[in-house]
Amino acid sequence: MFIRLVARSFVRNPLRKLLGVLAVLLGIAVSTTTLTMAIDVGDRLAAEFRGFGANILVRPVADSLPLEVGGVDYRPVDEGAWLAEADLGKLKTIFWRHNIVGFTPFLELPVTLQLAGGAYAPANASSTPLGAVPVSSPITLIGSWYQHDVAVPDGTSFRTGLARTHPWWDVRGSWFSDGAAECVVGDRLAARLGIYAGEVLRISSTNGSSQTVTLTVAGILSTGGAEDDAIVAPLAVAQQLSGHPGQFRTLFVSAITKPEDAFSERNPATMSGAEYDRWYCSPYISSIGRQIQQVLPGTEARPIRRIAETEGRILTRVSGLFWLVTLAALAAAMLAISAISVTSILERRSEIGLLKALGARNGLTSFLILGESALLALVGGLAGYVTGTGLARLLGEAVFGAPSQPRLIVVPVVLGLALAVTILGSALPLRQAAQFDPAAILRGE
């Protein structure tokens, strides 16, 4: 009986009901779009941010105090601790291994340089003849990977290097091959010495050894940093010149993380077991850093704060914008439902008065109106979910280059929101209907 009354009420005045469905549809469509995008935006933006480079710096705990000026490490090559290149595959075995999108080892050392034409450029040159370098600009050779396959303990391999962790480094010409006798030269150094792609360089170490290598310049490097005054070569070349095969000093890691919050900044040593598990199983930059230290004993993994804080700030603001748009859409839908409900109650004023005169309590009349609102919420919510999912796919394609996937978890959420919006929108009209005097209505007052 009750269901029949609600259904009969719902089909009366179809135009008004259609307007109600459209109001719920628009609000839920916008909510579905923003909720779907909000779920994806963290991972999507974090992946996009990896184009800004590495966000974790790994160094030996026992390393000596670095002496860096302008990004160049002036410590003697034999000072400080070293890390083993063979251990790097373990990075892809941590709990958040799939969030590690790249890592690159670095090894810096001072060298002397002899150009193909015979001009000699020592690291401590005091004059500036053709091909020489001023004393204020020592020549640094940086050993690293561009694209290198790392063996993972599970039998697979992972390709990583500067292409993953330093994608903004620009080379005119081509990058070196990790297994070839090639290098790239910083553009400022190349301009001072007149070095061009294709030239052959003879490079010697300054650590007292007789190690010398001959490298072909594959390209001219531009980074906007200290590397513009350096030579970048395969890591194996730097290891050979330094006399430390299979070792390096610094590791840059690029990892997809979630924004830091108050919980992530707590000291893990003071957490309870449940709190530690929650922290460890969340992709915070601090928890990923802890896992890196566990597989690379004797290291210290620190976030590169400038990058990490910028990412977290942008992610927080974008997520806040999505929630603000969602609340605005729901508020607009609620106001539309309220206006439609007021009109509906005023039109049915005589029916409500008759029901009350026959003994119906306010609860029954409220249930009738709320049942009608629930049907509006169901129809409008489902239509809004379908529409919002389509909009989310279009926006995902336009913004991130990949469509956002439908999220089934959003369905009960948006239906609950649709029901809440219609109930809240009907609350004021219901209060007005509860105050109707059946005697006055029946007398036509």
C-alpha positions in Angstrom: 0.0 0.0 0.0 2.7 2.4 1.0 4.8 1.6 -2.1 1.7 2.1 -4.3 1.1 5.5 -2.8 4.8 6.5 -3.3 4.8 5.2 -6.9 1.5 7.0 -7.7 2.8 10.2 -6.2 6.1 9.9 -8.2 4.4 9.7 -11.6 2.2 12.8 -10.9 3.4 16.0 -12.5 6.2 14.4 -14.5 7.8 17.7 -15.5 8.5 18.5 -11.8 9.8 15.0 -11.2 12.0 15.3 -14.3 13.4 18.6 -13.0 14.1 16.9 -9.7 15.9 14.0 -11.4 18.0 16.5 -13.5 19.0 18.4 -10.3 20.2 15.2 -8.6 21.8 14.0 -11.9 23.9 17.1 -12.3 25.0 17.2 -8.7 25.9 13.5 -8.7 27.5 13.7 -12.1 29.9 16.4 -10.9 30.5 14.6 -7.7 31.2 11.3 -9.5 33.6 13.1 -11.8 35.5 14.8 -9.0 35.5 11.8 -6.7 36.9 9.5 -9.5 39.5 12.1 -10.4 40.4 12.6 -6.7 41.0 8.9 -6.3 43.3 8.9 -9.4 44.9 12.3 -9.0 47.3 11.3 -6.3 48.9 8.5 -8.4 48.5 10.4 -11.7 50.1 13.6 -10.4 52.8 11.7 -8.5 53.7 9.9 -11.7 53.8 13.3 -13.6 56.0 14.8 -10.9 58.6 12.1 -11.5 59.4 14.1 -14.5 60.9 16.6 -12.1 63.5 14.1 -11.1 64.5 12.1 -8.1 63.0 12.8 -4.7 65.2 10.7 -2.4 69.0 11.0 -1.9 70.9 8.0 -0.5 74.4 8.3 1.0 76.6 6.1 3.3 75.9 6.8 7.0 79.7 6.5 7.7 80.6 8.9 5.0 83.0 11.7 5.8 81.8 15.2 5.9 81.2 16.3 2.3 83.1 19.3 1.0 80.9 20.6 -1.7 81.2 24.0 -3.5 78.8 24.7 -6.3 77.7 21.1 -6.4 81.2 19.7 -6.8 82.6 17.3 -4.2 86.2 18.4 -3.4 87.1 15.5 -1.1 90.0 13.3 -2.2 88.8 10.2 -4.0 90.0 7.8 -1.4 88.1 9.6 1.4 84.6 8.7 2.6 82.5 5.6 2.5 81.4 3.7 -0.6 78.3 1.8 -1.7 78.2 -1.4 -3.7 76.7 -1.3 -7.1 75.8 -5.0 -6.9 73.3 -4.2 -4.1 71.1 -1.9 -6.2 68.9 -4.6 -7.5 67.6 -5.1 -4.0 65.7 -1.8 -4.3 63.1 -3.6 -6.4 62.4 -6.1 -3.6 61.1 -3.7 -1.0 57.4 -3.5 0.0 56.8 -0.5 -2.2 59.1 -1.8 -5.0 56.5 -0.9 -7.7 56.7 2.8 -6.6 60.4 2.9 -7.3 60.4 4.2 -10.9 64.1 4.8 -11.2 67.4 5.1 -9.4 70.9 6.3 -10.5 74.3 6.0 -8.8 76.8 8.8 -9.0 80.6 8.9 -8.6 82.4 12.2 -8.9 86.2 12.7 -9.1 88.6 15.4 -10.3 90.5 14.7 -13.5 92.9 16.2 -15.9 92.0 16.5 -19.6 94.0 16.5 -22.8 92.2 17.6 -25.9 92.7 15.9 -29.3 94.8 18.8 -30.5 97.3 18.4 -27.6 96.1 21.3 -25.4 96.4 20.2 -21.7 93.7 21.2 -19.2 94.8 20.3 -15.6 92.4 20.5 -12.8 94.6 23.1 -11.0 95.6 25.2 -13.9 96.8 28.7 -13.0 96.7 30.2 -16.4 94.2 30.1 -19.2 95.9 29.3 -22.5 93.8 27.7 -25.3 92.2 24.5 -23.9 93.1 25.3 -20.3 90.6 25.8 -17.4 90.9 28.5 -14.7 91.8 27.5 -11.2 88.3 28.4 -10.0 86.7 25.9 -12.3 88.3 22.4 -11.7 87.3 19.7 -14.1 85.0 17.1 -12.5 84.1 13.8 -14.0 80.8 12.4 -13.0 80.3 8.7 -13.5 76.7 7.5 -13.8 74.2 5.5 -15.9 72.0 6.8 -18.7 70.1 3.6 -19.4 71.3 0.5 -17.6 69.8 -2.9 -16.9 70.1 -3.9 -13.2 69.7 -7.5 -12.2 67.0 -8.0 -9.6 67.3 -10.9 -7.1 64.0 -12.5 -8.4 65.7 -13.1 -11.7 64.2 -10.2 -13.6 66.0 -7.0 -14.7 65.1 -3.3 -14.3 66.2 -0.6 -16.7 67.1 2.7 -15.0 69.5 5.6 -15.1 69.6 9.3 -15.8 66.7 8.9 -18.4 64.5 8.1 -15.4 65.8 10.2 -12.6 67.0 13.3 -14.4 64.8 13.6 -17.5 65.2 17.4 -17.8 68.9 17.0 -18.6 69.2 18.0 -22.2 71.9 16.8 -24.6 72.7 18.3 -28.0 73.9 15.3 -30.0 73.4 12.0 -28.2 73.9 10.4 -24.8 76.7 8.0 -24.2 76.2 4.2 -24.2 76.9 2.7 -20.8 79.2 0.1 -22.3 81.0 2.4 -24.7 84.1 4.7 -24.3 81.9 7.8 -24.7 80.9 10.9 -22.6 78.9 14.1 -22.7 80.5 17.4 -21.8 78.7 20.3 -19.9 78.0 23.2 -22.2 79.9 25.8 -20.2 83.0 23.6 -20.1 82.6 22.8 -23.8 82.4 26.5 -24.6 85.5 27.4 -22.6 87.6 24.6 -24.2 86.0 24.6 -27.6 84.9 21.0 -27.4 82.4 19.7 -29.9 80.5 16.4 -30.3 82.8 13.8 -32.0 86.0 15.1 -30.4 88.3 12.6 -28.6 89.4 13.4 -25.0 92.2 11.8 -23.0 91.2 11.9 -19.3 93.5 11.0 -16.4 92.8 10.7 -12.7 94.4 13.0 -10.2 94.5 10.5 -7.3 98.1 9.5 -8.0 97.3 6.4 -10.1 98.3 6.0 -13.7 94.7 5.4 -14.9 93.9 7.1 -18.2 91.0 6.6 -20.5 90.2 7.9 -24.0 86.6 9.0 -24.5 84.6 10.3 -27.5 82.3 13.2 -26.9 78.8 12.0 -27.9 77.0 15.3 -27.0 77.0 18.5 -25.2 75.0 18.5 -21.9 72.9 21.3 -20.5 71.3 21.0 -17.0 71.4 24.5 -15.6 73.5 23.2 -12.7 77.1 22.3 -11.7 77.1 19.5 -14.3 77.4 22.2 -17.0 81.1 22.6 -15.9 81.7 18.8 -15.8 82.1 15.7 -17.9 79.5 13.0 -17.5 80.6 9.5 -18.4 79.6 5.9 -17.8 79.9 4.8 -14.2 82.4 2.1 -15.1 84.8 4.8 -16.5 84.7 6.7 -13.2 85.1 3.5 -11.2 88.2 2.6 -13.3 89.8 6.1 -12.9 89.1 6.2 -9.1 90.3 2.6 -8.5 87.0 1.5 -7.0 85.4 -0.9 -9.4 81.8 -1.8 -8.6 81.4 1.1 -6.1 79.8 4.5 -6.0 79.1 7.3 -3.5 75.7 8.8 -4.0 72.3 7.4 -5.2 69.4 9.3 -6.5 66.0 7.5 -6.2 62.7 8.5 -7.9 59.7 7.1 -6.1 56.0 7.7 -6.3 54.8 8.8 -2.9 51.8 10.3 -1.2 51.8 13.7 0.4 53.4 14.0 3.9 51.0 14.6 6.8 51.2 14.8 10.6 51.2 11.0 10.9 54.0 10.5 8.4 56.2 13.0 10.3 56.1 11.0 13.6 59.1 9.1 14.8 58.5 5.4 13.9 60.3 4.5 17.1 57.5 5.9 19.2 54.7 4.3 17.2 52.6 1.3 18.4 52.7 -1.9 16.4 49.5 -1.1 14.6 50.6 2.5 13.9 54.0 1.3 12.6 52.3 -1.2 10.3 50.1 1.5 8.9 53.0 3.9 8.4 55.2 1.2 6.9 52.4 0.1 4.5 51.7 3.7 3.3 53.8 5.1 0.4 55.2 8.0 2.4 58.6 9.2 1.3 59.8 8.5 4.9 58.6 4.9 4.9 60.0 4.2 1.5 63.3 5.7 2.7 63.3 3.4 5.7 62.8 0.4 3.4 65.6 1.5 1.2 67.9 1.7 4.3 66.8 -1.9 5.2 67.9 -3.4 1.9 71.0 -1.1 1.6 72.5 -1.4 5.1 74.8 1.4 6.2 73.0 4.0 4.2 70.9 7.1 5.0 68.0 7.9 2.7 66.8 11.4 2.9 64.0 13.1 1.0 65.0 15.9 -1.4 62.8 18.4 0.5 62.4 21.0 -2.2 60.8 18.4 -4.6 58.9 16.4 -2.0 57.4 19.5 -0.3 56.4 21.0 -3.7 54.7 17.7 -4.7 52.8 17.4 -1.4 51.7 21.1 -1.5 50.3 20.7 -5.1 48.6 17.4 -4.4 46.9 18.8 -1.3 45.7 21.9 -3.1 44.4 19.9 -6.1 42.6 17.4 -3.8 41.1 20.3 -1.8 39.9 21.9 -5.1 38.1 18.6 -6.1 36.4 18.4 -2.7 35.3 22.0 -2.9 33.8 21.5 -6.3 32.0 18.4 -5.0 30.5 20.2 -2.1 29.4 23.1 -4.3 27.7 20.7 -6.7 25.9 18.9 -3.9 24.8 22.2 -2.3 23.4 23.4 -5.6 21.5 20.1 -6.1 20.2 20.3 -2.5 18.8 23.8 -3.1 17.1 22.6 -6.3 15.5 19.7 -4.5 14.4 21.9 -1.7 12.6 24.3 -4.2 11.0 21.4 -6.0 9.8 19.8 -2.7 8.3 23.1 -1.5 6.3 23.4 -4.8 5.2 19.7 -4.5 4.0 20.1 -0.9 2.1 23.3 -1.7 0.4 21.6 -4.6 -0.5 18.7 -2.5 -1.6 20.8 0.5 -5.2 19.5 0.3 -4.1 15.9 0.1 -1.9 16.3 3.2 -4.7 18.0 5.0 -7.2 15.2 4.2 -4.7 12.5 5.3 -4.2 14.3 8.6 -8.0 14.6 9.0 -8.3 10.9 8.6 -5.9 10.3 11.4 -2.6 10.1 9.6 0.3 11.3 11.7 3.1 13.6 10.5 5.4 10.5 10.2 3.2 8.9 7.5 3.0 12.1 5.4 6.8 12.6 5.8 7.4 9.0 4.7 5.3 9.5 1.6 7.3 12.6 0.6 10.7 11.0 1.6 9.8 7.9 -0.4 9.2 10.1 -3.4 12.6 11.8 -2.7 14.3 8.4 -2.4 13.1 7.5 -5.9 14.4 10.8 -7.2 17.7 10.0 -5.5 17.9 6.5 -7.0 17.1 7.5 -10.6 19.1 10.7 -10.5 22.0 9.0 -8.7 22.4 6.2 -11.2 22.1 8.5 -14.1 24.6 10.9 -12.5 27.1 8.1 -11.9 27.0 7.0 -15.6 27.3 10.6 -16.7 30.1 11.4 -14.2 32.1 8.3 -15.2 32.0 9.4 -18.8 33.1 13.0 -17.9 35.9 11.6 -15.7 37.2 9.5 -18.6 37.2 12.6 -20.9 38.9 14.8 -18.3 41.5 12.0 -17.6 42.3 11.7 -21.3 42.6 15.5 -21.7 44.6 16.2 -18.5 46.7 13.1 -18.0 46.7 11.5 -21.5 44.9 8.4 -20.1 41.2 8.0 -19.3 40.2 7.6 -15.6 38.9 4.1 -14.9 35.4 3.6 -13.4 35.5 2.9 -9.6 32.9 0.6 -8.3 33.6 1.9 -4.8 32.1 5.3 -6.0 28.7 3.8 -6.7 27.5 3.3 -3.1 29.1 6.6 -2.2 27.3 8.7 -4.8 24.0 6.9 -4.2 24.4 7.7 -0.5 25.2 11.3 -1.4 22.2 11.5 -3.7 19.9 10.2 -0.9 21.4 12.6 1.7 21.0 15.5 -0.7 17.3 14.8 -1.4 16.6 14.2 2.3 18.3 17.4 3.4 16.7 19.3 0.6 13.3 18.0 1.7 13.8 18.7 5.4 12.6 22.3 5.4 9.4 21.5 3.3 8.7 18.5 5.5 8.8 20.8 8.6 6.4 23.2 6.9 4.0 20.3 6.0 4.1 19.1 9.6 2.6 22.5 10.7 -0.4 22.3 8.3 -3.7 22.5 10.2 -6.1 20.0 8.5 -9.2 21.8 9.7 -8.1 25.1 8.1 -7.1 23.2 4.9 -10.5 21.5 4.6 -12.3 24.8 5.1 -10.2 26.2 2.2 -8.3 28.7 4.3 
